[in-house]
Amino acid sequence: MSDRNRDALIGVCAILAVVSLIVLLGLFGEIDTTRTWRLTIRTPATSGITDSSHVSLDGVPIGTIDSVALDPTGQWAVRINVDINEGILIPTGVTALTTASLLTGAANLYLESPAQRTGQTMPIDGSAEVSGAIGSSTVRDLAQAIDDRVGPTLTTINELGEAWAPVGAGLSSLLGPSTPGEPATLPGVVQRADDVLAAATSWLDDPELLAEAGEIMHMALAAVDRAVTAIESFDSLVSNLDTHSTTIADEVATAGRALSEALHQASSMMTRLQAGEGTAGQFLTNPDLYNNLDETAKQLGRLSESMKLMVEQIREEGVGPLISP
């Protein structure tokens, strides 16, 4: 082989080696030929994010982390530069979280869209920024799952405790503290309950108290029987009234009509008297009758006086002067 052919073959092999290296670097992501735009995240801590972390929006890969650096002069301690693939639009109001890789355990950046999207997107000229602490999506999802599973139970227990708290307070107030002047405690309440049960047991074991209680029960039963009898009598009375209500109503109506007729007759009679009809009417309306009656009464009075004087004269002088000529 001539030197010229050998040099040509070596050059071709070198060119193939360089092209193969470039292809391998591109396959392994070492050479990025994708056009991107810059998103800056300012946060108090990296939360495990490195310059080799990947970035996703709602689970869709959208870019990579370019650099993670300290920012001692800014409001936030850490500045993370993110390269977002060209053509990707990120809505405003996203939340920055971290997700752990199952293979390497490294943290990746997870951007989550807001629940209520406004349709507005971040600028793609490199001025877009997201500020705030970066939380863990795993911890959040775990807390949410625990709250979904245990939350109703805890709520029920809380409601049960709130419902029984007044009962416990009332029971404690009813039983009172075991020692005067001391606050009521659970052991004191239990001791007080034991004392109450002991007192009740001693009361039940006393034969005199049992006999008195029996007499009271008999009296109560008798009173109940009398009450039942009275109720039955009242019910019978109501039934009789209901049965004879028609007859009673007819009799009351007849009496009312008779009373109305009597009042009508009395009214007619008074009208006739005022009109001067009849003797009584003439007496009420004719003054001559009254004057004549008055004169007659006066004459009867004088006659009575003359008779009295004559009787006195006969009693004193006898009847001789009366019959002498």
C-alpha positions as CSV (number, residue, x, y, z in Angstrom):
1,M,0.0,0.0,0.0
2,S,1.4,3.3,-0.9
3,D,1.8,6.1,1.6
4,R,-0.9,8.2,-0.1
5,N,-3.5,5.5,0.2
6,R,-2.5,4.8,3.8
7,D,-2.8,8.5,4.8
8,A,-6.2,8.7,3.1
9,L,-7.4,5.6,5.0
10,I,-6.2,7.0,8.3
11,G,-8.0,10.3,7.6
12,V,-11.3,8.6,6.7
13,C,-11.0,6.5,9.9
14,A,-10.4,9.6,12.0
15,I,-13.3,11.4,10.4
16,L,-15.6,8.4,11.2
17,A,-14.3,8.3,14.8
18,V,-15.1,12.0,15.3
19,V,-18.6,11.6,13.8
20,S,-19.3,8.5,15.9
21,L,-18.1,10.4,19.1
22,I,-20.4,13.3,18.2
23,V,-23.4,10.9,17.7
24,L,-22.7,9.1,21.0
25,L,-22.5,12.4,22.9
26,G,-25.8,13.4,21.3
27,L,-27.4,10.1,22.2
28,F,-26.3,10.5,25.8
29,G,-27.5,14.1,26.0
30,E,-24.1,15.6,26.3
31,I,-24.6,17.8,23.3
32,D,-27.8,19.8,23.4
33,T,-28.9,21.1,20.1
34,T,-32.4,22.1,21.2
35,R,-33.2,25.8,21.3
36,T,-34.4,27.0,24.8
37,W,-35.5,30.0,26.8
38,R,-34.5,30.9,30.4
39,L,-36.7,30.5,33.5
40,T,-35.2,31.7,36.8
41,I,-36.3,30.2,40.1
42,R,-35.4,32.0,43.3
43,T,-35.8,29.9,46.5
44,P,-34.4,29.7,50.0
45,A,-33.0,26.2,49.4
46,T,-32.4,23.8,46.5
47,S,-34.5,20.9,48.1
48,G,-32.1,18.4,46.4
49,I,-32.1,19.9,42.9
50,T,-28.8,19.9,41.0
51,D,-27.6,21.0,37.6
52,S,-28.3,17.5,36.3
53,S,-32.0,17.5,37.3
54,H,-34.8,17.3,34.8
55,V,-37.8,19.7,34.6
56,S,-41.4,18.7,33.9
57,L,-44.7,20.6,33.7
58,D,-47.7,18.6,35.0
59,G,-45.7,15.4,34.4
60,V,-44.5,16.3,30.8
61,P,-40.7,16.9,30.4
62,I,-40.0,20.4,29.3
63,G,-36.3,21.1,29.9
64,T,-33.3,20.7,32.2
65,I,-31.6,22.6,35.0
66,D,-28.7,24.7,33.6
67,S,-27.2,25.8,36.9
68,V,-27.7,26.1,40.6
69,A,-25.9,28.9,42.4
70,L,-26.0,31.0,45.6
71,D,-27.3,34.5,45.4
72,P,-25.9,36.3,48.5
73,T,-27.2,39.8,47.4
74,G,-30.7,38.9,46.5
75,Q,-33.8,38.4,48.6
76,W,-33.6,34.6,48.1
77,A,-30.5,32.6,48.9
78,V,-30.5,30.3,45.9
79,R,-30.9,31.0,42.2
80,I,-31.8,28.1,39.8
81,N,-31.5,28.7,36.1
82,V,-33.8,26.5,34.1
83,D,-33.6,25.9,30.3
84,I,-37.1,25.4,28.9
85,N,-37.5,23.9,25.5
86,E,-38.6,26.2,22.7
87,G,-42.3,26.2,22.0
88,I,-43.2,25.3,25.6
89,L,-45.5,27.9,27.3
90,I,-45.8,27.9,31.1
91,P,-48.9,29.3,32.7
92,T,-48.6,32.0,35.3
93,G,-49.1,30.9,39.0
94,V,-47.3,27.6,38.7
95,T,-46.1,25.9,41.9
96,A,-42.5,24.6,42.1
97,L,-42.1,21.1,43.7
98,T,-39.6,18.3,43.7
99,T,-40.0,14.6,42.7
100,A,-37.5,11.9,43.5
101,S,-36.1,9.6,40.8
102,L,-36.8,5.9,41.4
103,L,-33.5,4.9,39.9
104,T,-30.9,7.5,41.1
105,G,-32.8,9.0,44.0
106,A,-32.0,12.5,42.6
107,A,-34.5,15.2,42.9
108,N,-36.1,16.7,39.7
109,L,-38.0,19.9,39.4
110,Y,-41.8,19.5,39.0
111,L,-43.9,22.5,37.9
112,E,-47.6,22.2,38.7
113,S,-50.2,24.4,37.0
114,P,-52.7,26.2,39.1
115,A,-56.2,24.7,39.6
116,Q,-57.8,27.8,38.1
117,R,-56.0,28.8,35.0
118,T,-56.3,32.3,33.6
119,G,-54.9,31.6,30.1
120,Q,-51.9,33.9,30.8
121,T,-48.4,32.5,30.2
122,M,-44.9,33.5,31.3
123,P,-42.7,35.6,29.0
124,I,-40.2,33.6,27.0
125,D,-37.6,36.5,26.7
126,G,-35.6,35.3,29.7
127,S,-37.3,37.5,32.3
128,A,-39.7,34.9,33.7
129,E,-39.2,34.1,37.4
130,V,-40.8,31.9,40.0
131,S,-40.1,32.7,43.7
132,G,-40.8,30.8,46.9
133,A,-39.9,27.6,48.7
134,I,-39.8,24.4,46.8
135,G,-41.9,21.7,48.5
136,S,-41.9,17.9,48.0
137,S,-44.7,16.5,45.9
138,T,-44.2,13.1,47.5
139,V,-44.7,14.5,51.0
140,R,-47.7,16.5,49.8
141,D,-49.3,13.6,48.1
142,L,-48.7,11.4,51.2
143,A,-50.2,14.0,53.5
144,Q,-53.2,14.4,51.2
145,A,-53.7,10.6,51.1
146,I,-53.5,10.4,54.9
147,D,-55.9,13.2,55.2
148,D,-58.3,11.6,52.7
149,R,-58.2,8.3,54.5
150,V,-57.9,9.3,58.2
151,G,-59.5,12.8,58.0
152,P,-63.1,11.6,58.1
153,T,-62.3,9.4,61.1
154,L,-60.6,12.2,62.9
155,T,-63.5,14.5,62.2
156,T,-65.9,11.9,63.5
157,I,-63.8,11.5,66.7
158,N,-63.6,15.2,67.1
159,E,-67.4,15.6,66.7
160,L,-68.0,12.7,69.1
161,G,-65.7,14.4,71.7
162,E,-67.4,17.7,71.3
163,A,-70.8,16.0,71.7
164,W,-69.8,14.2,74.9
165,A,-67.8,17.0,76.4
166,P,-71.0,18.8,77.8
167,V,-72.2,15.4,79.1
168,G,-68.9,14.9,81.0
169,A,-69.0,18.4,82.3
170,G,-72.6,18.0,83.4
171,L,-71.8,14.7,85.1
172,S,-68.8,16.2,86.8
173,S,-70.9,19.1,88.0
174,L,-73.6,16.8,89.1
175,L,-71.4,14.5,91.1
176,G,-69.1,17.4,92.3
177,P,-65.5,17.1,93.6
178,S,-64.7,14.3,96.0
179,T,-63.3,16.9,98.4
180,P,-64.9,20.3,98.9
181,G,-62.8,23.1,97.5
182,E,-60.9,20.9,95.1
183,P,-61.5,20.8,91.3
184,A,-63.4,17.8,90.0
185,T,-61.1,15.1,88.6
186,L,-61.8,11.8,86.9
187,P,-60.8,9.7,89.9
188,G,-62.8,12.0,92.2
189,V,-65.9,11.7,89.9
190,V,-65.5,7.9,89.9
191,Q,-65.2,7.9,93.7
192,R,-68.2,10.1,94.0
193,A,-70.2,7.7,91.7
194,D,-69.1,4.8,93.9
195,D,-70.4,6.7,97.0
196,V,-73.7,7.4,95.3
197,L,-74.0,3.7,94.3
198,A,-73.2,2.7,97.9
199,A,-75.8,5.1,99.3
200,A,-78.4,3.7,96.9
201,T,-77.5,0.2,97.8
202,S,-77.9,1.0,101.6
203,W,-81.2,2.6,100.8
204,L,-82.4,-0.4,99.0
205,D,-81.3,-2.7,101.8
206,D,-83.2,-0.8,104.5
207,P,-86.5,-2.7,105.1
208,E,-88.3,0.4,106.6
209,L,-87.4,2.5,103.5
210,L,-88.5,-0.4,101.3
211,A,-91.8,-0.6,103.2
212,E,-92.4,3.2,102.9
213,A,-91.5,3.0,99.2
214,G,-94.0,0.2,98.8
215,E,-96.7,2.2,100.5
216,I,-95.9,5.2,98.3
217,M,-96.1,3.1,95.3
218,H,-99.5,1.7,96.4
219,M,-100.8,5.2,97.0
220,A,-99.5,6.3,93.6
221,L,-101.3,3.4,92.0
222,A,-104.5,4.2,93.8
223,A,-104.2,7.8,92.7
224,V,-103.7,6.7,89.2
225,D,-106.8,4.5,89.4
226,R,-108.8,7.4,90.7
227,A,-107.5,9.6,87.9
228,V,-108.4,6.9,85.4
229,T,-111.9,6.6,86.9
230,A,-112.4,10.4,86.8
231,I,-111.2,10.5,83.2
232,E,-113.7,7.8,82.4
233,S,-116.5,9.7,84.2
234,F,-115.6,12.8,82.3
235,D,-115.6,10.9,79.1
236,S,-119.0,9.5,79.9
237,L,-120.3,13.0,80.7
238,V,-119.0,14.3,77.4
239,S,-120.6,11.4,75.6
240,N,-124.0,12.1,77.3
241,L,-123.7,15.8,76.5
242,D,-122.9,14.9,72.9
243,T,-125.8,12.5,72.7
244,H,-128.4,15.0,74.2
245,S,-126.9,18.1,72.6
246,T,-129.6,18.2,70.0
247,T,-132.4,18.0,72.6
248,I,-130.8,20.6,74.8
249,A,-130.3,22.9,71.9
250,D,-134.0,22.6,70.9
251,E,-135.2,23.4,74.4
252,V,-132.9,26.4,74.7
253,A,-134.1,27.6,71.3
254,T,-137.8,27.2,72.4
255,A,-137.1,29.1,75.7
256,G,-135.4,31.8,73.7
257,R,-138.3,32.2,71.3
258,A,-140.7,32.4,74.3
259,L,-138.6,35.0,76.0
260,S,-138.5,37.0,72.8
261,E,-142.3,36.8,72.4
262,A,-142.7,38.0,76.1
263,L,-140.4,40.9,75.5
264,H,-142.3,41.8,72.3
265,Q,-145.6,41.8,74.2
266,A,-144.2,43.9,77.0
267,S,-142.9,46.3,74.4
268,S,-146.3,46.5,72.8
269,M,-148.0,47.1,76.1
270,M,-145.7,49.9,77.0
271,T,-146.3,51.5,73.6
272,R,-150.1,51.3,74.2
273,L,-149.7,52.8,77.7
274,Q,-147.7,55.6,76.3
275,A,-150.3,56.2,73.6
276,G,-153.1,56.5,76.4
277,E,-155.0,53.4,75.4
278,G,-157.1,51.7,78.2
279,T,-157.7,52.7,81.8
280,A,-154.0,52.6,82.8
281,G,-153.1,54.5,79.7
282,Q,-155.7,57.2,80.4
283,F,-154.5,57.4,84.0
284,L,-150.9,58.0,82.8
285,T,-151.8,60.5,80.0
286,N,-155.0,62.3,81.3
287,P,-154.2,64.9,84.0
288,D,-157.9,65.4,84.9
289,L,-158.1,61.8,86.1
290,Y,-155.2,62.3,88.3
291,N,-156.6,65.6,89.7
292,N,-160.0,64.0,90.4
293,L,-158.3,61.1,92.1
294,D,-156.3,63.5,94.2
295,E,-159.4,65.5,95.1
296,T,-161.3,62.4,96.0
297,A,-158.4,61.3,98.2
298,K,-158.5,64.6,100.0
299,Q,-162.2,64.4,100.6
300,L,-161.8,60.8,101.9
301,G,-159.2,62.3,104.3
302,R,-161.6,65.0,105.5
303,L,-164.3,62.4,105.9
304,S,-162.0,60.3,107.9
305,E,-161.1,63.2,110.2
306,S,-164.9,64.0,110.7
307,M,-165.6,60.4,111.5
308,K,-162.7,60.4,114.0
309,L,-164.0,63.5,115.7
310,M,-167.5,62.1,115.9
311,V,-166.2,58.9,117.5
312,E,-164.4,60.9,120.1
313,Q,-167.5,63.0,120.8
314,I,-169.6,59.9,121.3
315,R,-167.0,58.4,123.5
316,E,-166.9,61.5,125.7
317,E,-170.6,62.8,125.6
318,G,-172.5,59.7,124.5
319,V,-175.1,59.6,121.8
320,G,-177.6,61.9,123.4
321,P,-176.4,65.1,121.9
322,L,-176.5,63.5,118.5
323,I,-180.2,62.4,118.7
324,S,-181.6,65.3,120.7
325,P,-183.7,67.7,118.6
